[in-house]
Amino acid sequence: MLAKLMSFLLLGIVRFLTGSQARWYGCPPKAEQRIYFANHQSHADMVLIWAALPEELRSITRPIAAKDYWTKTPFRQWITTAVFNAVYVDRQATPARPAAPVAADPTVAQAAAADADTAAAGGPDPSPEALPRAPTPEERRAALPESDPLAPLVRALESGDSIVIFPEGTRGHGDEPQAFKSGLFKLAQMFPQVVLVPAWINNVQRVMPKGEVVPVPILCSVTFGAPIQLEAGEERRPFLDRARRAVIALREV
C-alpha cells in the first residue's frame, strides 16, 4: 500500500515538473514484451520514461538502474525496488571470465572436421552445410556468466517482463547520444522475439542538471519510435549504429 501511494505521489510530482508527455510516433502503447532503448542524459531518465508509460505498461516494464547510485541510501533502494521494480545493473562489475564456447551439434562438428581434413589434403573446399552452426538464443543465454552485467536483464526478460535500457552505458553531455555499447545487440541475439522500441527523452537533463538537488520545472517528453529488429547475419556495429540512428531520428519528430 505504501509503495502504491508513493507511486501516485511520484507520478503527480513528475507530471507537475515535466508534463511527462508520451508521444507514440512509430508504434502504439501495447502490452507485449518489449525492450525500450533510449538516450541517457540524467538519472531522472529512468523516472521520466516510467512516468510516460500508461499504467498497464508500467506494471510490466522494468527500467534498469545503476546499482551504485540507486542503492546508496535506504530510501533510494526502497523506491527503485518497491515503486519502479527496477533491475539493478552493476556498473563496476568484476570482469567476467570468458564463457565456455557453446557446443555445436556433434553431427555437424564431425562433418566439418571431416571436410577440413579433405581440404587440408588438397581436396574440395568444405561445403557450407558442414560449417559449425550459430548458437541458438537459448544457448547464448545459458553461456552468459552470472557475473556478466547483462545477467539481471536476461533474468527479467526470461520472466516475461519488458525492460528500459540506455545503450550508451553512461550519461552523455552532447546533443547526440554516444556510441551504443554491445548490450543491446547481445539482448537482441538472445531474445529475437522481443520487440525493440527506440525512444528519445527530451529536456530531462534541464530538470535535474548534474550536481543539482533541486529540480527545475521544464516541459519534457518521451517519443517512442517504430520498432527495429536484428536482421539475419547483421554484425554488431552496423546494428548498434542503426539503433542509435533510430533514437536520434526521433529528436526531430
Secondary structure as UniProt FT lines:
FT   HELIX           2..18
FT   STRAND          21..24
FT   STRAND          34..38
FT   TURN            43..44
FT   HELIX           45..52
FT   HELIX           55..58
FT   TURN            59..60
FT   STRAND          61..66
FT   HELIX           67..70
FT   HELIX           74..78
FT   HELIX           79..83
FT   STRAND          87..89
FT   TURN            91..92
FT   HELIX           106..120
FT   TURN            121..122
FT   HELIX           128..130
FT   HELIX           137..143
FT   TURN            146..147
FT   TURN            149..150
FT   HELIX           151..158
FT   TURN            159..160
FT   STRAND          162..165
FT   TURN            167..168
FT   HELIX           183..190
FT   TURN            192..193
FT   STRAND          195..202
FT   HELIX           204..207
FT   TURN            210..211
FT   STRAND          221..224
FT   TURN            232..233
FT   HELIX           236..249
FT   HELIX           250..252
//
